[in-house]
Amino acid sequence: MALAASFKRLVRFVAKDSTQVLIGQPVKDELDIGIALRQGQDVVVDVFSGLSVLNPGVKTGRTESIGRILSPLAQHEVGTIRCIGLNYNQHAKEVRMEPPTIPTLFM
């Protein structure tokens, strides 16, 4: 029986000097990863054994620095996302637009 991973927040990333996609958790809990990376800071991550944030596995004891942050889910995990623009009256009012007579569908 596999042990459940203990994590607060996961990131999917490519480590510096690597092409391998990894899953992990930032070592510093309070760190805003996006801001830190934008400012050129080194973001160290505890690497997990899994290949997906949907199944992260467990901590490996290894750390890596983020070279490139990726979307939480890989393309094959998402499928097709269908969206409807201005899909409710309150949103139309917020953007000061008339609700469409036919919904706008986009992917």
C-alpha positions, 0 to 999 in steps of 0.5 A: 500500500502506497503512503499518501503524500504530505504536501501543502502546494505542488508545482510542476516544473523543469529543473535548472539544467534539465529537460525532465518534468518534475513535481514538487513542493517549494521548500519555503512555504511562504514564498510566492513562486511567481514573484520569486522567479520573476525577480530571478530568485532561486526557488528550491523544491522538494521533489516528489516521486510522482509524474503528475500533481494528480498523483504526486507520490511521496517526497524523494529527499531530493531537491531541485531549483526551478528552471521553468514553471509549468502549468499544473496539469500536462496537456494529456491530463486536461483534454478539451476545455470548453468555455462560454463567454458572458455566460451570466447576466452579472458578468455582462453587467460587470464588463458593461456589455449586453448579454449575447443572444447566442452564447460565445463558445470557445476552447 
